[in-house]
Amino acid sequence: MTHHHKEEETNVTGLYALIGLLSGAFVGLILESSFVWIPVLAIFGFLFAGFFYNTLVKGRGDA
């Protein structure tokens, strides 16, 4: 008998969310001199990462 190892799936949803959050905050830091826009654009980047994950990544077989 051969032993089959069950392949573990890694959850990358948090990684996409973190990258979107940090990218949005970085863009807010670069584009605006006001610190008010940094969290606003960070939230926008977080929402865009969720949209990107649900529309483009989630349906792929190798994602």
Number of C-alpha atoms within 10 A of each C-alpha: 3 4 5 6 6 6 6 6 7 7 9 11 14 11 11 17 21 16 15 23 21 18 18 25 22 16 15 21 18 10 10 11 10 9 11 11 17 21 17 14 21 23 18 17 24 22 16 17 23 17 13 15 17 12 11 10 15 12 10 8 6 6 12
